[in-house]
């Protein structure tokens, strides 16, 4: 059997819709509020063949650099022969989703601003840095049915059995 190198080769599961999710996209997808500078995830919708991105870009995150009436231009990084190239592709609006990659950063900025404002009003210093989780505190686990006292076990002295 000849080997296939088509544009959609080896995309059997990638370009398949999930169970009970078949059919055309919702109208809200076409009304998606996008603007230049937004982060979007590229997910090819297999029911719309027009404006579908190449399979390499499926699942990638990029930044919008252009908005037209039916598509958006997205800047995506592509790893090619040991270097990262910034590719600019135009994809129809059906094949993108708003990315959640900035959600944690935005929420942290808001929390930091609120903490700084509270610290200014209270007149104290506040530490806004992220710190790794500390190890858990040590504790003694009481034996089931025991009274919770700690007993120290000592080894028996060596005795020759001969």
N, C-alpha and C positions, 0 to 999 in steps of 0.2 A: 504494500500500500504506500503511495507516495507521501512524503512528509510535507505538511502544510505550514507555510510561513505567512498566512494571511494576517490582516489587520486585527481580526478578532480571534486569532488562534489561541488555544489554551485559555479560554475565558468562560468555560462551561458553568462554573459556579460563581465567578466574579460578576458576570452580566446576567445572572438569574435573579428573579424577584423572590422574596421570602414567601412562605406559605400563607395563603389568603391575603396577599398584598398585591395581586396582579391587577393589571388595568392601567388606565391613564392617570397621570398625576392630578392632585387636587388643584383647584383654581387658585388657592392661596399660594401655591408654589410660584405662579406667574406674577403674583402681586408682592413678591418678596422685596422688602425694602433694603436695597443694597446701595452702597456708595463707595467712592474711591477710598482705599485705605482699609476697608473691612477685611477681616480674615475669613476665608471660606474653605470648606472641605469639598473636594471634587469627588462626587460619587455618580458614576454614569448610570442613568436611568435607562434600562434596556428597552422600555416600551417606546422611547423617542429616539429614533436613529439619527435625526438631524442634529448637527452640532455636538455630537458625542465626542468626548475626548479620547485620546489613545489610551489603551489599557494600562500603559505605564503610569499615567497620572491618576488612575482610580485609587481613591483613598488618600491622596496627598492634600496637604494644606498649603494654600497660597494667599497672596494679597491682591485685592482687586486694583487694577490700574486704569481700567477703562470700562464705561458702561454705555451700551448701545440699546436700541429699542427692544431687542430680543435676546441679547447675549451680553456676557461680561468678559473683559480681558483679565486674566489672572497671571500673576508672576509666581512661578513654581521653581523650586530648586531641583535639579536633576543631576544625579551622580553619573559621570561619563568618564571611563578610563582613568580613575584616580583623581578626578577633579570635579568640583561642583559648579555647574553652569546654571545661570538664571534664565529659565525659559519663559517666554511670554506667549500664552495660548489664549484663544478666544473660545469660550464654551457657552452653550445655550443655558438659560436660567434654570431649566429642568434638571441639569446635571450638577448643581451646586447646593450646598447647605451651609447655613451660618456655622462658623466654627466655635467651639467652646474652649479653645486653647487660651484665651485671654481672660476667662471668667474668674479664675483664682487670683490673677494679678490685679484685676479691677477691684475685686472684693477686698484684697489686702490693702490696696491704696486707700479705699474708703475707710477701712478700719484704722489705718495709720493716721489719716487726717483727723478722724474723730478723737483718737487717743492724744494727738498733739494738741488739739483744741482744749481738751479736758486738762491736759498737763499745764497749758499756758494759764488757764483760769485758776488752777489749783496752786501754781507756782512750784511744781516739782519736775524732776527729770523723768523721761520715759524712754525705755529701751524698745526700739522698733525692729530690731534685727530678728531674723528667724534663727532659732536654736534647735539643734537636734534633740530628739527625745532622750531624756535621762534614763538610766537603768532603773528597774523597779526596786522598791525598798525590800530589804530582806525581812523574812518573817519565819516563825516557827509554826509548823502545821501540827495541830493536836491530833493525836491518834484517836480513832473512833472508840468511844467508851472510856477514854483515859481522862485523867484529871488535868492534863495540860502542863505538867511539870517536865522539865528537861532532865534526862538521865544521861550521864556520861558513861560510855562503854570503854573498858580497858581490855587490852589483849591479855590472854593467859600466858604465864611464863612457859617457855619451851621445856618440855620434859621428854626424855628419851624413852621410847616405848619398848625397847629391847630388854 
